[in-house]
């Protein structure tokens, strides 16, 4: 990621243990370009400096819907995309309308490109990996997810606790394989990419304020995540 930088004290406290903060501004700059005290130019969470067997520091955990909370732990796996540690959701509650989510405490992003490497491992009701952005709370955020049981990628918004599907694209999503999932949002324009291919192009303006970024699953999905990345983008 190049040089590492410090920015606001609050953001440093939240991401230092699990993230690399980098400058995406002009070459030779000595600090990241930020749009506010809460927004960083680029952050990568790879979990490699965190202890295994415990929830990741600097993240908050929530659940949309009903059922048990998620069980989010750092694990060491031999095929991690970078380093050896990943973030796993391991709780097997089969409640259908149950969406465990975890978000980085800081920084927040408005116009953003957010991506993750994810591996659907198991699940009988669902086998999903998702990313969230402009997250306000457990009941209000944007979401895209890939599903290895249904072989599709969908884009949703979650408002007042209701998950509303807007766009669905059929595509092969293999279990036990690492994939890449990315969403770019500028203003009200959203583009979703799966394994480098653009699948979804929509517009929505219901959440305009900056929000947190994070990862998401559904029901009994056992899913691994690595290299959660958020970059501020020019609108």
C-alpha positions in Angstrom: 0.0 0.0 0.0 3.0 2.3 -0.1 3.8 4.7 2.8 1.7 4.6 6.0 0.3 7.8 7.5 -1.4 9.0 10.6 -4.4 11.3 10.4 -7.1 12.1 13.1 -6.7 10.6 16.5 -10.1 9.0 16.4 -9.5 7.2 13.1 -6.1 6.1 14.2 -7.5 4.5 17.4 -10.1 2.6 15.4 -8.0 1.3 12.5 -4.4 1.0 13.8 -4.7 -2.6 14.9 -6.2 -4.0 11.8 -5.8 -1.6 8.9 -3.3 0.0 6.6 -3.9 3.7 6.0 -2.5 5.0 2.8 -2.3 8.3 0.8 -4.0 8.3 -2.6 -3.4 12.0 -3.2 -0.5 13.4 -5.2 2.9 11.8 -5.0 5.0 13.1 -2.2 2.2 14.3 0.0 2.8 13.9 3.7 -0.8 13.2 4.8 -3.9 11.6 3.3 -6.4 13.7 1.4 -9.6 13.8 3.5 -13.0 15.4 3.0 -13.6 15.8 6.8 -12.0 14.8 10.0 -13.8 11.5 9.8 -13.0 10.5 6.2 -9.7 9.0 5.1 -8.4 8.7 1.5 -7.9 4.9 1.6 -8.0 2.2 4.2 -7.4 -1.5 4.0 -8.4 -3.9 6.8 -6.5 -7.2 6.4 -6.7 -8.5 10.0 -3.1 -9.8 10.0 -1.9 -8.0 13.1 -4.9 -9.0 15.2 -5.0 -12.0 17.6 -6.9 -15.0 16.2 -9.9 -16.5 18.0 -11.3 -13.1 19.0 -13.5 -10.4 17.4 -11.5 -7.7 15.5 -10.6 -4.6 17.4 -12.0 -1.4 15.8 -15.2 -3.0 14.6 -18.8 -2.9 15.8 -21.3 -5.7 15.4 -25.0 -5.7 14.7 -27.8 -7.7 13.2 -30.6 -6.6 10.9 -33.8 -8.7 11.4 -34.1 -11.4 14.1 -32.2 -14.4 15.4 -28.9 -14.5 17.2 -26.1 -12.0 16.7 -23.3 -13.0 14.4 -20.2 -14.6 15.7 -17.3 -12.6 14.1 -13.8 -13.8 14.8 -10.4 -13.5 13.3 -9.0 -16.8 12.0 -5.8 -18.0 10.4 -6.3 -19.9 7.2 -3.7 -21.2 4.7 -5.3 -19.7 1.6 -5.9 -16.2 2.9 -5.6 -13.7 0.0 -3.0 -11.7 1.9 -1.1 -12.6 5.0 -2.7 -15.4 7.0 -5.6 -13.9 8.9 -9.2 -13.4 7.8 -12.5 -12.3 9.4 -15.0 -15.2 9.7 -18.7 -15.2 10.5 -19.3 -18.6 12.1 -22.7 -18.5 13.9 -25.1 -21.1 12.3 -28.5 -19.7 13.3 -30.8 -20.6 10.4 -33.3 -17.7 11.0 -34.1 -16.6 7.4 -34.6 -12.9 8.0 -31.3 -12.6 9.9 -28.4 -10.4 8.6 -25.3 -10.3 10.7 -23.2 -7.2 9.9 -20.0 -5.7 11.2 -18.7 -2.3 10.4 -15.4 -0.4 11.0 -15.8 2.2 13.7 -13.9 4.7 11.6 -13.4 6.4 9.2 -16.7 7.2 7.4 -17.1 7.6 3.7 -19.6 9.4 1.4 -18.5 8.9 -2.2 -16.6 5.6 -1.9 -15.2 2.5 -3.6 -15.6 -0.3 -1.2 -14.4 -3.9 -1.9 -13.6 -7.2 -0.2 -12.3 -10.6 -0.9 -14.8 -13.2 0.3 -15.1 -17.0 0.5 -18.5 -18.6 1.0 -17.7 -21.7 3.1 -21.0 -23.2 4.3 -24.6 -22.7 5.0 -27.9 -24.5 4.4 -30.3 -21.6 4.3 -27.9 -19.2 2.7 -24.3 -18.9 1.7 -23.7 -15.2 1.2 -20.9 -12.6 1.4 -21.8 -8.9 1.2 -20.5 -5.4 1.7 -22.2 -2.4 3.2 -21.6 1.3 2.8 -23.1 4.6 3.9 -24.1 2.6 6.9 -26.1 4.7 9.4 -27.2 1.9 11.8 -28.3 -1.7 11.7 -31.5 -0.8 9.9 -30.3 1.7 7.3 -27.6 1.2 4.8 -26.7 0.2 1.2 -25.8 -3.4 0.5 -24.6 -5.7 -2.3 -24.0 -9.4 -1.9 -23.1 -12.6 -3.7 -24.8 -15.9 -3.0 -23.2 -19.3 -3.6 -26.5 -21.2 -3.2 -28.4 -19.1 -5.7 -25.6 -18.2 -8.1 -26.4 -14.5 -8.2 -25.3 -11.0 -7.1 -27.9 -8.5 -5.8 -28.0 -4.9 -4.9 -30.3 -3.8 -2.0 -31.0 -0.9 0.2 -32.0 -1.5 3.9 -34.3 1.1 5.2 -36.0 1.0 8.6 -35.0 -2.6 8.9 -36.5 -3.7 5.6 -34.2 -5.2 3.0 -35.4 -4.1 -0.5 -34.0 -5.8 -3.6 -33.5 -3.5 -6.5 -31.3 -5.5 -9.0 -30.4 -9.2 -9.4 -27.9 -10.7 -11.8 -27.4 -14.4 -12.4 -23.7 -15.3 -12.2 -21.7 -18.3 -11.0 -20.7 -18.0 -7.4 -18.6 -21.0 -6.3 -18.4 -22.2 -2.8 -15.0 -22.7 -1.2 -13.4 -20.2 -3.5 -12.2 -16.6 -2.9 -14.1 -14.0 -4.9 -13.9 -10.2 -5.1 -16.9 -8.0 -4.6 -16.8 -4.2 -5.1 -19.3 -1.3 -5.1 -18.5 2.2 -6.3 -20.8 5.1 -5.3 -20.6 8.6 -6.5 -23.5 10.9 -5.5 -26.5 8.7 -6.3 -24.7 6.5 -8.9 -23.9 2.9 -7.8 -21.8 0.4 -9.7 -21.3 -3.2 -8.5 -18.5 -5.5 -9.7 -18.0 -9.2 -9.1 -14.7 -10.8 -9.8 -13.7 -7.7 -11.8 -16.8 -7.7 -14.0 -19.4 -4.9 -13.8 -22.8 -6.4 -13.2 -25.1 -3.7 -11.8 -25.5 0.0 -12.5 -28.3 1.8 -10.6 -29.1 5.2 -9.1 -30.4 5.8 -5.6 -30.3 8.9 -3.3 -32.1 7.8 -0.1 -28.8 7.7 1.9 -26.7 10.8 1.1 -24.8 11.3 4.3 -21.4 9.7 4.8 -21.5 6.4 6.7 -19.4 3.4 7.8 -18.3 0.5 5.7 -18.3 -3.2 6.5 -19.3 -6.7 5.7 -22.5 -8.7 5.9 -23.9 -12.2 5.8 -27.4 -13.9 5.9 -28.9 -16.6 8.1 -26.4 -19.5 8.6 -23.8 -18.4 6.1 -20.3 -19.3 7.2 -18.2 -16.8 5.3 -14.6 -15.6 5.3 -13.5 -12.1 4.5 -10.2 -10.4 3.8 -8.7 -7.2 2.5 -11.8 -5.0 3.2 -10.9 -1.8 1.3 -12.5 1.6 1.3 -11.3 4.5 -0.9 -12.7 8.0 -1.1 -13.6 8.8 -4.8 -14.2 12.0 -6.6 -17.9 12.5 -7.3 
